[in-house]
Amino acid sequence: MRLPLIAAVSWLALVAVASAQVPVLEPLAQATVQPERIILNLTADPQHEMAITWRQAANSAPGRVQYAVSEAGPDFVTRTTEVAAQSETLTLDVQEQAGFQATYNSIVLKGLKPSTRYVYRVGDGTHWSEWFQFSTAGKPGEKFSFIYLGDAQNNVLEHWSRVLREALREDGKAAFMLHAGDLINRHSADKEWGEWFAAGGFIHAQTPSIMTPGNHEYGRPVDDTGARLSPQWRAQYTLPENGPEGRAKLKETAFYVDYQGVRLISVDAPLLHGDEAERAAQVAWLDNILAHNPNRWTIISLHFPLYSSEPDRDNPRVREALKPLIDKYKVDLLLQGHDHGYARGAAPTPNGETRPDDDATIYVVSVAGPKMYAVSDLTWADRKASRTQLFQLLSVEGDRLTYKAYTANGVLYDAFALQKDKAGRKTRVEMKPGTPELWVPGKEKKANGDLAQ
């Protein structure tokens, strides 16, 4: 969140989209005096920093954060540090109401100790949240795990919530969550953003997130210079600002985080479809950060898959922009969304077949929400699924990366490991369970109100 850069979205444009897609708008939930929608985000320096964002009622007193090193008992309250947040009452044209107002608060806690548990709360000096806890990153090579989630998008509180909570049951000590776009369906619907925060509840306030935007975070269309990012994106998240220099449209959407020996890169795939200047800037930036990467592992997160799992989709402009760099720098893993199905396999050949080379990049497409599309009979996929909600747990320790995909009811569905030698070459170890593949050929009818591709 960088408040001065927030710009109001054209209400007329939003009304046009809303009237075409949604005949009746839900009532707007006003922001309250009590801190709400509290979320942690990783920064570019996760060993020494943590970003915190929340909102309160319009014209609330400026935000404050109290924090301390966590202790076994309640006496930490006598040793807290209190700091002022960046606060501004913003006027946003959300889908339910033109001129919606709320006070958004953001802060990056700096100078933190690595591998340390902290306790914090947020408020305005009068109204305070409960105390939450988070941990800073450790040294490169130390073991950690994280959760990867594909599209949530539709019926988020009703259906996505159980997937997120099941992921936390499976790995309650995950260092962070990675969201691969389409967090909601209508980019400016505040009710849908409210559902996203409600579905995660306290999880958002204790387990940091990084997220890359999907086409549903943008207003229609996403393939020209008129694409508009959700007015809530930069207001409610505080993400790294180490993306392409001087490109305001890519601020807090294209970025990278170095976490204990892994470079995690968010690519703004929707903007690869559009403005040639934005496309060129992002490709040049990606080339540079891949060329100057001191980490043992490299993972790219983006929304549009380079190789689609859905029969009627393809993203040639995204593939043309990124595939040469992925191959040149031997990126280890791509975590993608958009296609509302599951597929995992090694980098396809020009003929669309799986690469037998163990050192090949692994591509994953996954979905966490209830909206489902058909999945092709993919020759490149080592495992695929249709009509299945999943979450993925990845753990990294030194030269070994382990990937496990679970269904919404907590059943292990897919797994593999990558082992690197001293020269950086990978060996892939298949660990798929013996359960049948949850794949049925056919086509799904797309849900009403689907905004784009």
C-alpha positions as CSV (number, residue, x, y, z in Angstrom):
1,M,0.0,0.0,0.0
2,R,1.4,3.4,-1.0
3,L,-1.4,5.8,-0.4
4,P,-0.4,8.8,-2.5
5,L,-0.5,6.6,-5.6
6,I,-4.1,5.6,-5.2
7,A,-6.4,7.0,-7.8
8,A,-10.2,6.9,-7.9
9,V,-11.5,4.6,-10.6
10,S,-14.0,5.9,-13.1
11,W,-17.5,5.2,-11.6
12,L,-19.1,5.3,-15.1
13,A,-16.8,2.5,-16.3
14,L,-17.5,0.4,-13.3
15,V,-21.3,0.9,-13.6
16,A,-21.0,-0.3,-17.2
17,V,-19.3,-3.5,-16.2
18,A,-21.6,-4.0,-13.2
19,S,-24.8,-3.5,-15.2
20,A,-23.6,-6.0,-17.8
21,Q,-22.6,-8.6,-15.3
22,V,-24.5,-8.2,-12.0
23,P,-28.1,-7.0,-12.1
24,V,-28.4,-6.4,-8.3
25,L,-25.6,-5.1,-6.1
26,E,-25.2,-6.3,-2.5
27,P,-25.3,-3.7,0.3
28,L,-22.0,-2.2,1.2
29,A,-20.5,-3.1,4.5
30,Q,-19.1,0.2,6.0
31,A,-15.7,0.2,7.7
32,T,-16.0,0.2,11.5
33,V,-14.2,2.1,14.3
34,Q,-12.6,-1.3,15.3
35,P,-9.5,-2.3,13.2
36,E,-10.5,-4.7,10.5
37,R,-9.1,-6.5,7.4
38,I,-5.7,-6.8,9.2
39,I,-3.1,-8.4,7.0
40,L,0.7,-9.0,7.0
41,N,2.7,-8.8,3.8
42,L,6.3,-9.8,3.2
43,T,8.7,-7.0,2.2
44,A,11.8,-7.1,0.1
45,D,13.8,-7.7,3.4
46,P,11.8,-10.4,5.3
47,Q,14.7,-11.0,7.7
48,H,14.3,-7.4,9.2
49,E,10.9,-6.1,8.2
50,M,7.2,-6.9,8.2
51,A,4.4,-4.9,6.5
52,I,1.0,-4.5,8.3
53,T,-2.1,-3.0,6.7
54,W,-5.6,-2.5,8.0
55,R,-8.6,-0.3,7.7
56,Q,-11.0,1.6,10.1
57,A,-14.0,3.9,9.7
58,A,-13.5,7.0,7.6
59,N,-11.8,9.9,9.5
60,S,-10.5,7.7,12.3
61,A,-7.6,8.9,14.3
62,P,-4.2,8.1,12.7
63,G,-3.2,4.4,13.0
64,R,-0.7,3.1,15.6
65,V,1.1,-0.2,16.0
66,Q,2.4,-1.6,19.2
67,Y,4.9,-4.5,19.0
68,A,7.5,-6.4,21.0
69,V,9.5,-9.6,21.0
70,S,7.1,-12.3,21.9
71,E,7.4,-13.8,25.4
72,A,5.9,-16.8,27.2
73,G,3.5,-14.7,29.3
74,P,1.7,-11.3,29.2
75,D,4.6,-9.2,30.6
76,F,5.7,-8.2,27.1
77,V,3.1,-5.4,27.3
78,T,5.5,-3.5,29.5
79,R,8.2,-3.7,26.8
80,T,6.3,-2.7,23.6
81,T,7.4,-0.1,21.1
82,E,4.6,2.1,19.6
83,V,5.0,3.6,16.1
84,A,2.8,5.7,13.9
85,A,1.4,4.2,10.7
86,Q,0.8,6.0,7.4
87,S,-2.9,6.7,7.5
88,E,-5.3,8.4,5.0
89,T,-9.0,8.5,4.5
90,L,-9.5,7.5,0.9
91,T,-12.4,8.1,-1.4
92,L,-12.8,5.1,-3.7
93,D,-15.4,4.3,-6.3
94,V,-16.3,0.8,-5.4
95,Q,-18.9,-1.1,-7.2
96,E,-21.6,-0.8,-4.5
97,Q,-21.2,3.0,-4.0
98,A,-19.5,6.0,-5.6
99,G,-17.4,7.9,-3.1
100,F,-17.0,5.1,-0.6
101,Q,-14.7,6.2,2.3
102,A,-12.5,4.4,4.8
103,T,-9.3,5.1,6.6
104,Y,-6.5,2.8,5.4
105,N,-3.4,2.3,7.5
106,S,-0.1,0.9,6.5
107,I,3.3,0.5,8.1
108,V,6.5,-1.5,7.5
109,L,8.2,-2.4,10.8
110,K,11.9,-2.1,10.2
111,G,15.0,-3.1,12.2
112,L,13.6,-6.4,13.3
113,K,15.8,-9.3,14.3
114,P,16.0,-12.4,12.0
115,S,14.4,-15.7,13.1
116,T,12.5,-13.9,15.8
117,R,8.9,-14.2,17.0
118,Y,7.1,-10.9,17.5
119,V,3.8,-9.9,19.0
120,Y,1.8,-6.9,17.7
121,R,-1.6,-5.1,17.7
122,V,-3.0,-2.3,15.6
123,G,-5.4,0.5,16.2
124,D,-5.9,4.3,16.6
125,G,-4.9,4.7,20.2
126,T,-8.4,4.2,21.5
127,H,-9.7,1.2,19.5
128,W,-7.2,-1.7,19.4
129,S,-7.2,-5.2,17.8
130,E,-6.2,-8.3,19.8
131,W,-2.5,-9.3,19.9
132,F,-1.2,-11.2,16.9
133,Q,2.2,-12.9,16.3
134,F,4.5,-13.3,13.4
135,S,8.1,-14.5,12.7
136,T,10.8,-12.9,10.7
137,A,12.8,-14.9,8.1
138,G,16.0,-16.7,8.9
139,K,19.2,-17.5,7.1
140,P,19.5,-18.8,3.5
141,G,19.4,-22.6,3.5
142,E,17.4,-22.9,6.7
143,K,14.2,-25.0,6.3
144,F,10.9,-23.2,5.8
145,S,7.5,-24.0,4.2
146,F,4.8,-21.9,2.5
147,I,1.3,-22.3,1.1
148,Y,0.4,-21.8,-2.6
149,L,-3.2,-21.1,-3.6
150,G,-4.7,-20.8,-7.0
151,D,-7.8,-18.8,-7.8
152,A,-10.3,-18.2,-5.0
153,Q,-12.6,-15.9,-7.1
154,N,-16.2,-17.0,-6.5
155,N,-18.2,-17.8,-3.4
156,V,-15.0,-17.0,-1.5
157,L,-16.4,-17.0,2.1
158,E,-18.7,-19.9,1.4
159,H,-16.2,-22.3,-0.3
160,W,-12.6,-20.9,-0.4
161,S,-12.5,-20.5,3.4
162,R,-12.3,-24.3,4.1
163,V,-9.4,-24.7,1.7
164,L,-7.4,-22.0,3.4
165,R,-8.2,-23.4,6.8
166,E,-7.4,-26.9,5.8
167,A,-4.0,-25.7,4.5
168,L,-3.3,-24.2,7.9
169,R,-4.3,-27.5,9.6
170,E,-1.9,-29.3,7.4
171,D,1.0,-26.8,8.0
172,G,0.3,-24.5,10.9
173,K,3.8,-23.1,10.8
174,A,3.9,-22.1,7.2
175,A,6.1,-19.0,6.8
176,F,3.8,-17.3,4.3
177,M,1.0,-17.8,1.8
178,L,1.3,-17.1,-2.0
179,H,-1.8,-16.3,-4.0
180,A,-1.7,-16.7,-7.8
181,G,-4.3,-14.1,-8.7
182,D,-8.1,-13.8,-9.0
183,L,-8.6,-13.5,-5.3
184,I,-12.1,-12.1,-6.0
185,N,-14.4,-12.0,-9.1
186,R,-15.4,-8.3,-9.5
187,H,-12.4,-6.1,-9.1
188,S,-14.1,-3.2,-7.4
189,A,-16.7,-5.0,-5.3
190,D,-15.9,-4.2,-1.7
191,K,-18.3,-6.9,-0.5
192,E,-16.1,-9.5,-2.3
193,W,-12.9,-8.1,-0.8
194,G,-14.7,-8.3,2.6
195,E,-15.5,-12.0,2.0
196,W,-11.8,-12.6,1.1
197,F,-10.7,-11.1,4.4
198,A,-13.4,-12.8,6.4
199,A,-12.6,-16.2,4.9
200,G,-9.0,-15.9,6.2
201,G,-9.9,-14.1,9.4
202,F,-7.0,-14.1,11.9
203,I,-4.9,-16.2,9.4
204,H,-4.2,-13.0,7.4
205,A,-3.0,-11.2,10.5
206,Q,-0.6,-13.9,11.6
207,T,0.7,-15.6,8.4
208,P,2.1,-13.1,5.9
209,S,0.9,-13.1,2.3
210,I,2.3,-12.2,-1.1
211,M,-0.1,-12.0,-4.0
212,T,0.1,-11.5,-7.8
213,P,-2.9,-9.9,-9.6
214,G,-5.1,-11.8,-12.0
215,N,-7.4,-10.5,-14.7
216,H,-10.2,-10.3,-12.1
217,E,-8.2,-7.8,-10.1
218,Y,-8.4,-5.6,-13.2
219,G,-11.4,-4.0,-14.7
220,R,-12.3,-4.9,-18.3
221,P,-10.4,-5.1,-20.5
222,V,-7.0,-6.4,-19.5
223,D,-5.5,-6.4,-22.9
224,D,-5.1,-2.7,-23.6
225,T,-3.9,0.5,-21.8
226,G,-7.4,1.0,-20.3
227,A,-6.9,-1.8,-17.8
228,R,-7.6,-0.6,-14.3
229,L,-6.3,-2.3,-11.2
230,S,-8.7,-2.8,-8.3
231,P,-8.9,0.5,-6.3
232,Q,-8.5,-1.7,-3.1
233,W,-5.3,-3.4,-4.2
234,R,-2.7,-0.8,-3.1
235,A,-5.0,0.5,-0.3
236,Q,-5.3,-2.9,1.5
237,Y,-1.9,-4.5,0.7
238,T,1.6,-3.3,1.4
239,L,3.8,-5.2,-1.1
240,P,7.4,-4.8,-2.2
241,E,8.2,-1.8,-4.5
242,N,11.3,-3.3,-6.2
243,G,9.6,-3.8,-9.5
244,P,10.4,-2.1,-12.8
245,E,11.8,1.4,-12.2
246,G,9.4,4.2,-12.9
247,R,6.4,2.1,-13.9
248,A,3.5,3.2,-11.7
249,K,1.1,0.6,-13.2
250,L,3.5,-2.2,-12.0
251,K,4.0,-0.9,-8.5
252,E,3.2,-3.6,-5.9
253,T,2.1,-6.0,-8.7
254,A,5.5,-7.0,-10.1
255,F,8.1,-7.5,-7.3
256,Y,10.4,-10.1,-5.8
257,V,11.2,-11.4,-2.3
258,D,14.3,-13.3,-1.3
259,Y,13.4,-15.7,1.5
260,Q,16.0,-18.1,3.0
261,G,17.6,-19.0,-0.3
262,V,14.6,-18.7,-2.6
263,R,13.9,-15.8,-4.9
264,L,10.1,-15.5,-5.3
265,I,9.0,-13.3,-8.2
266,S,5.6,-11.9,-8.9
267,V,4.9,-11.2,-12.5
268,D,1.9,-9.0,-13.5
269,A,0.7,-11.3,-16.2
270,P,-2.4,-9.2,-17.2
271,L,-0.1,-6.3,-18.1
272,L,1.9,-8.5,-20.4
273,H,-1.1,-8.6,-22.6
274,G,-1.4,-4.8,-23.0
275,D,0.7,-1.7,-23.3
276,E,3.9,-2.5,-25.1
277,A,5.9,-0.1,-22.8
278,E,4.7,-1.9,-19.7
279,R,5.4,-5.3,-21.3
280,A,8.9,-4.3,-22.3
281,A,9.7,-2.8,-18.9
282,Q,8.5,-5.9,-17.1
283,V,10.5,-8.3,-19.3
284,A,13.7,-6.2,-19.0
285,W,13.2,-6.1,-15.2
286,L,12.7,-9.8,-15.0
287,D,15.8,-10.4,-17.1
288,N,17.9,-8.3,-14.7
289,I,16.7,-9.9,-11.5
290,L,17.1,-13.4,-12.9
291,A,20.6,-12.5,-14.1
292,H,21.6,-11.1,-10.7
293,N,20.1,-13.7,-8.4
294,P,22.2,-15.0,-5.5
295,N,19.6,-17.5,-4.3
296,R,19.8,-21.3,-4.7
297,W,16.1,-21.5,-5.9
298,T,13.9,-19.4,-8.2
299,I,10.1,-19.5,-8.2
300,I,7.9,-17.3,-10.4
301,S,4.3,-16.7,-9.5
302,L,1.9,-15.4,-12.2
303,H,-1.8,-15.7,-13.1
304,F,-1.9,-16.6,-16.8
305,P,-0.3,-20.1,-17.3
306,L,2.3,-20.3,-20.0
307,Y,0.7,-23.7,-20.9
308,S,-3.0,-23.8,-20.3
309,S,-4.8,-26.7,-18.8
310,E,-8.2,-25.6,-20.1
311,P,-9.0,-26.7,-23.7
312,D,-10.2,-23.3,-25.1
313,R,-7.4,-21.2,-23.6
314,D,-3.9,-20.2,-24.6
315,N,-1.7,-17.3,-23.6
316,P,0.8,-16.9,-26.4
317,R,1.8,-13.3,-25.5
318,V,2.7,-14.3,-22.0
319,R,4.6,-17.4,-23.2
320,E,6.5,-15.4,-25.8
321,A,7.5,-12.8,-23.2
322,L,8.6,-15.2,-20.4
323,K,9.6,-18.5,-21.9
324,P,13.0,-17.4,-23.3
325,L,14.0,-16.0,-19.9
326,I,12.7,-19.0,-17.9
327,D,14.7,-21.3,-20.1
328,K,17.8,-19.1,-20.2
329,Y,18.0,-18.8,-16.4
330,K,16.7,-22.3,-15.6
331,V,13.9,-21.1,-13.4
332,D,12.9,-24.0,-11.1
333,L,9.2,-23.7,-10.7
334,L,6.2,-21.7,-12.0
335,L,3.1,-21.4,-9.7
336,Q,0.1,-20.3,-11.8
337,G,-3.7,-20.0,-11.7
338,H,-6.5,-18.8,-14.0
339,D,-7.6,-22.1,-15.6
340,H,-9.7,-23.5,-12.7
341,G,-8.2,-26.9,-12.9
342,Y,-5.0,-28.7,-11.8
343,A,-2.0,-29.7,-13.9
344,R,1.6,-30.3,-13.0
345,G,4.5,-31.3,-15.3
346,A,7.9,-30.5,-16.7
347,A,8.4,-27.7,-19.2
348,P,6.6,-28.8,-22.4
349,T,8.5,-29.4,-25.6
350,P,7.4,-27.4,-28.7
351,N,5.1,-30.3,-29.5
352,G,3.4,-30.0,-26.1
353,E,4.9,-33.1,-24.6
354,T,6.6,-33.4,-21.2
355,R,10.3,-32.9,-20.9
356,P,12.1,-36.0,-19.7
357,D,15.0,-33.9,-18.5
358,D,15.1,-33.8,-14.7
359,D,16.6,-30.3,-14.9
360,A,13.6,-28.9,-16.6
361,T,11.3,-26.1,-15.2
362,I,8.2,-27.5,-13.4
363,Y,4.9,-25.8,-14.3
364,V,1.9,-25.9,-12.0
365,V,-1.7,-24.7,-12.6
366,S,-4.0,-24.9,-9.6
367,V,-7.4,-23.7,-8.3
368,A,-8.6,-23.2,-4.7
369,G,-12.1,-21.9,-5.2
370,P,-15.3,-23.7,-6.4
371,K,-15.5,-22.4,-10.0
372,M,-14.3,-25.2,-12.3
373,Y,-13.4,-25.4,-16.0
374,A,-12.5,-28.4,-18.1
375,V,-9.0,-29.8,-18.1
376,S,-7.5,-31.1,-21.3
377,D,-5.8,-34.6,-21.6
378,L,-2.4,-32.9,-21.4
379,T,0.6,-34.8,-22.6
380,W,2.9,-32.6,-20.6
381,A,1.2,-33.1,-17.2
382,D,2.5,-35.7,-14.8
383,R,-0.7,-35.2,-12.7
384,K,-3.9,-33.4,-13.5
385,A,-7.4,-33.0,-11.9
386,S,-10.8,-31.5,-12.8
387,R,-13.6,-30.4,-10.5
388,T,-11.1,-30.5,-7.6
389,Q,-10.2,-27.7,-5.1
390,L,-6.6,-27.9,-3.9
391,F,-3.9,-26.2,-1.9
392,Q,-0.2,-26.8,-2.1
393,L,2.5,-26.9,0.5
394,L,6.1,-26.3,-0.5
395,S,9.1,-26.8,1.8
396,V,12.7,-25.8,1.1
397,E,15.8,-26.8,3.0
398,G,19.2,-26.2,1.4
399,D,19.4,-28.1,-1.8
400,R,16.0,-29.8,-1.6
401,L,12.6,-28.5,-2.5
402,T,9.5,-30.6,-1.7
403,Y,6.1,-30.0,-3.3
404,K,2.8,-31.5,-2.1
405,A,-0.7,-30.8,-3.4
406,Y,-3.8,-31.6,-1.2
407,T,-7.4,-31.7,-2.0
408,A,-9.9,-29.5,-0.1
409,N,-10.7,-32.4,2.3
410,G,-7.0,-32.8,3.2
411,V,-6.0,-35.8,1.0
412,L,-2.6,-35.9,-0.5
413,Y,-3.1,-35.8,-4.3
414,D,0.3,-35.0,-5.9
415,A,3.9,-34.7,-4.7
416,F,7.5,-34.5,-6.0
417,A,10.9,-33.3,-4.9
418,L,13.7,-31.5,-6.6
419,Q,17.3,-32.1,-5.4
420,K,20.1,-29.8,-6.6
421,D,23.8,-30.8,-7.0
422,K,26.8,-28.5,-6.5
423,A,26.5,-27.3,-10.1
424,G,22.9,-26.4,-9.6
425,R,21.4,-29.2,-11.8
426,K,18.2,-30.7,-10.5
427,T,17.1,-34.3,-10.1
428,R,13.3,-34.7,-9.9
429,V,11.9,-37.4,-7.6
430,E,8.3,-38.4,-8.3
431,M,6.2,-39.0,-5.1
432,K,2.7,-39.2,-6.5
433,P,0.3,-41.2,-4.2
434,G,-1.3,-44.2,-5.7
435,T,-4.8,-42.8,-5.6
436,P,-6.7,-42.5,-8.9
437,E,-6.4,-39.3,-10.9
438,L,-9.5,-37.1,-10.3
439,W,-9.8,-36.1,-14.0
440,V,-12.9,-36.4,-16.2
441,P,-12.8,-35.4,-19.9
442,G,-15.4,-32.9,-21.0
443,K,-16.2,-29.2,-20.9
444,E,-17.5,-27.2,-18.0
445,K,-20.1,-24.4,-18.6
446,K,-18.4,-21.1,-17.6
447,A,-20.0,-19.4,-14.6
448,N,-22.3,-16.4,-15.1
449,G,-20.6,-13.1,-14.7
450,D,-17.1,-14.4,-15.8
451,L,-15.3,-11.1,-16.6
452,A,-12.6,-12.2,-18.9
453,Q,-10.7,-15.1,-20.5
